[in-house]
Amino acid sequence: MSSESQRDEDIFESQFIDKYLSEYASISSIVREALLFELLATVGGVVAGIILSGIRQTKLSNKTKSRSL
């Protein structure tokens, strides 16, 4: 009796793992997981570009001011 219930439990566990892994490794779940990081990386790149642009503009305007003095 216990071997039969153990076998049933093993079958259930195997089916559960197969279902979980197939859902986790599906293309849509991978895209869903990666989309957030892609969006954060894009926003971070835009913010970094704006900051660097501001720094360069400040340095250029300081150089032209020092040359005119």
C-alpha positions in Angstrom: 0.0 0.0 0.0 2.7 2.4 0.9 4.7 1.7 -2.3 1.5 2.4 -4.3 0.9 5.7 -2.6 4.6 6.6 -3.0 4.4 5.9 -6.7 1.3 8.1 -7.0 3.0 10.8 -5.1 6.1 10.5 -7.4 3.9 10.7 -10.5 2.1 13.8 -9.1 5.4 15.5 -8.2 6.8 14.7 -11.7 3.7 16.1 -13.4 3.8 19.2 -11.2 7.5 19.8 -12.0 7.0 19.3 -15.7 4.0 21.7 -15.8 5.9 24.3 -13.7 9.1 24.0 -15.8 7.2 24.2 -19.1 5.4 27.3 -18.0 8.5 28.9 -16.5 10.6 28.2 -19.6 8.0 29.2 -22.2 8.8 32.1 -24.5 6.1 34.3 -23.1 7.4 33.9 -19.6 10.9 34.6 -20.6 9.8 37.8 -22.5 7.6 38.8 -19.5 10.6 38.4 -17.1 13.1 40.2 -19.4 10.7 43.0 -20.4 11.0 44.8 -17.0 14.8 44.7 -17.1 14.8 45.9 -20.7 12.6 48.8 -19.8 14.8 49.7 -16.8 17.9 49.5 -18.8 16.4 51.8 -21.5 15.2 54.4 -19.0 18.6 54.2 -17.2 20.4 54.8 -20.5 18.2 57.8 -21.3 18.8 59.3 -17.8 22.5 58.8 -18.1 22.6 60.4 -21.5 20.7 63.4 -20.2 23.1 63.8 -17.3 26.2 63.4 -19.5 24.8 65.9 -22.0 24.3 68.4 -19.1 27.8 67.8 -17.9 29.3 68.4 -21.3 27.3 71.5 -21.9 28.5 72.9 -18.5 32.1 72.1 -19.3 31.8 73.7 -22.7 30.2 76.9 -21.4 32.8 77.2 -18.7 35.6 76.9 -21.3 34.1 79.6 -23.5 33.7 81.9 -20.4 37.3 81.4 -19.3 38.6 82.1 -22.8 36.6 85.4 -23.1 38.1 86.7 -19.8 
